[in-house]
Structure formats: C-alpha cells, structure tokens
Amino acid sequence: MDRAFHTALLDPVLDELRAAVEKTGLLPLRTPFVSGLDGVVRHPGWRPGADYLVRQARRTADFRAVLRAVGSTGSARPTGPAGVVLLELGPSAALTGMARRVLPGAAAVPTSAFRHAVARLHCAGVAVDWAALLAGCGGRRVPLPTYPFQHQSHWVGPPPVPTTSYVPERTTEDGMTEQAVLDRVLALTAGHLGYRPSEVGADRTYVGLGADSLQLIGMVRQLEAEFGTEIAIREILEEAGTPRLTARLISTRTTPKPQVEDEPEPVYATRAEVEELTRQVAQLARNQVAMLTQLSDAVALLTGVSAAAPEGDRR
C-alpha cells in the first residue's frame, strides 16, 4: 500500500472511491458484522453503501468500541463453550494483545503461528474440522493411556542453555561484526517465538511478534550464555525491543567468557522474574493503548477543525 488508510492522505481519492462503489453491486451481509466506525453490530441482511465505505476508509478505526460490542451480550457475539473467541488474521499479534487487555476473559488467538492457533482454538472449545485440516498428511486419532500422566516441567521454545558450562565459539570480544550478532539474534528469536527465520524482520518488535514473558526470558538467557554478557529484561522492553537493537546492545558490550564447571546446573527464570516481566509488559501495553487513544483523539480534532474552517481559509 502506498497510502495510510484512515488518514487525510486518502482525501484525494475519496471521490473516486465513492464513484467506484456506486457502480458496484454490493451483496447483503450473511453473518453479523461489528463496524469499526462506531462499534455498532450490523446484522445479516444489512447492505453497505458508498457513503459508509468512504467513511470507513477515511475515519479512524475505533477498535476499542468493536471489542466492547463483541464482548457484550447479544446474538452477534462469536462464542465457543469457553466464552468469546477472537481470531486475528495477519502476520503479527499486535491486535491480539489489545483484545486480551480489553476482554481479559476472551480467548484471543493470533494466526501468525498456524499450528499453535489451531491448538488454541481447539482448547477454547471451537469445533475444528480435523478431517479437512489433516487431509493427506496421515494424521489420525491415537488412544491415550488411562492412568494419570506423570507431571514434568517442559520448557517453552528451544531447550535452555546452561550458562555455567557453555563456552561460545565466538563472542563480541573475538571481533564478531554487528551483522553476525544480528543473524544469531534473528535465529534465536525465530526459534523461541515459533517463526521461520525468514518471517522475523530485524526491525519488528518482540511485542509485535507476540512474544510472552517466558519466551523473552528464555531468549535473553540464551543470548547471555552465547555472548558472555548480561542483558536486563528491562533493556529488552524499553531500549532494545527489536532484534536489530538487541544485536547493537550486545555488540557494544564485552564480558569475560563463563567458566566451565565440572557439574553445571542449568539456570532457569525465577518466578519473581516472570512476574516482574509480566508486569512490565502489561505496563508497556497500557502505555501503547493510551498513545493510540491520544493519537485518535488528535486526528479526530484536526479533522473537525478542518471541516469547520471556511472554504477560503482552507485554501
């Protein structure tokens, strides 16, 4: 796209858009639809017009109003046995995080990791068409044992690297370039967050990639072990929130290589670290929502001032 939708950059093409819509035969809705303009539910049979589509392209999307409408009672609410189920279609999980804050009881599922999304939908009570999903791959039902499962702890993402026994082949002390560090950070990010390496951009934020507390802590611990440096979770959240910034942070630091011990013990994240990171992520998310709200109010105010000004002043 070469234009920013929902902004004044669309003004030069709005008349053309209206003319194109008026020539197009639009079909009525077959499923309930919550409008991003005002959060109003449009029921089956409603047909959008040219005026609505022009306003939808130009005006600011009110995502919070949409979520409130979805979360309220009514026949248009998409639900499963576990309650409201929201599915984000797209390459990131930015809207999923906002949805979880507005509707904490909803099952908000991003599709950036397809298999994880299917599993989460199944756990939320959504009826998955397994026959269609597994067609041609040999998937089938397998019987589970009748005895209770043995409780074991399993790490999310790649296995943690013991920080006391791992001696990196190369560190920033050995003259690694920032690009080499970046390549390794990108690889670890993809491994811990469940992406293919080609899907992780150097300038995409970890929050935008849908990283949770455990994933970030595991990734940071492995980076510390491989590069022999200390990285605070606070730095990842506030100063080095993308792979490129993280690689730059590592490249500027040099620390002695870890000593090898006879019987090393893996170092895992503590409960306090997880709780602190969860608190910081939640605070960062609240700040982002507040900034988006202020920006939306500012755009609405500027639009109103422009519309109220005499034609001569606008020229």
Buried (B, 14 or more C-beta within 10 A) or exposed (E): EEEEEBBEEBEEBEEEBBEEBEEEEEEEBEEBBBBBBEBEBBEEEEEBEBEBBBBBBBBBBBBBBBBBBBBEEEEBBBBBEEBBBBBBEEBBBBBBBBBBBBBEEBBBBBBBBEEBBBEBBEEBEBEEEEEEEEEEEEEEEEEEEEEEEEEEEEEEBEEBBBBBBBEBEEBBBEEBEBEBBBBBBBBBBBBBBBBEEEBBBBEBBBBBBBBBBBBBBBBBBBBBBBBBBEBEBEBBBEEBBBBBBBBBBBBEBEEEEBEEEEEBEBBBBEEEBBEBBEEBBBEBBEEBBEEBEEEBEEBEEEBEEEEEEEEEEEE
